Amino acid sequence: MHDLLRDSPSDSPSKFLVTSGPADQVDVDEAARQGQFDLLRSVAYNRKWFISHSYCRSGHSQDFSQPCLHFLWYIYYQCSRYISYESTEQDRLVLDILRTRGQGPLVRPAPSCGIDIARTPDGAVWNDLPFLATDMTDFWVNNCAAMSANQRLNVASFLAKLASTRVVKDKLCQIALILFSETFESLRRLGSSNEPSEEEPRRTMNTLTIAALLPSACAWIKRPA
């Protein structure tokens, strides 16, 4: 069996990783920088277990675990920044998200009869992968300029791969439209591929050159959704 098709990272969900893994964005950032991707994938898996357990077993409303949904997508976003677009490890991230959607709607027995489906303002869990598209769009818009050239290309490639699966229909394609507008329609310097391309938190979108954005745009063009 190809390594990409191996089981999701943790056969038995661990309560320890739910409560004591990278519990905030700073810890996730640091773990991603250190290349601890197996740990982060395990944390993501356990977050999904926590969301399902909270709704199905503990009787909580879906609002209770909604912050975990946002945190879940943040984990995948941070992993995509530091995993090379050429690596099969990035394909595993996409496959993890596809598997998540494949679980179908999260349901529990209704108090009277029938079933209750876990719903959010952005759709049903897990069937609609709520907040995935909106969160990924926000991550790109808010962090694109500060990323290094490699990070920008890694994230763009990940998002293009994910969009090509139509896992949330065409919602992720709005990121491509934003990128194309910034690259091909906005007034900016041509630039050069030889310019410094390190991560810079203070960098703004207006200072990026066409050369800095073009590889990311090409990642979307080469992988149509």
Secondary structure, DSSP 8 states (H G I E B T S, - for coil): --GGGS--S-SS--HHHHHHS--SHHHHHHHHHTT-HHHHHHHHHHHHHHHHHHHHTS---HHHHHHHHHHHHHHHHHHHHHS-TTSHHHHHHHHHHHHHHHT---EEE-SSSSEEE-EETTEETTTT-TTHHHHHHHHHHHHTTTS-HHHHHHHHHHHHHHHHTTTTTTTTHHHHHHHHIIIIIS------TTS-----TT--GGG--HHHHHHHHHHHHHS--
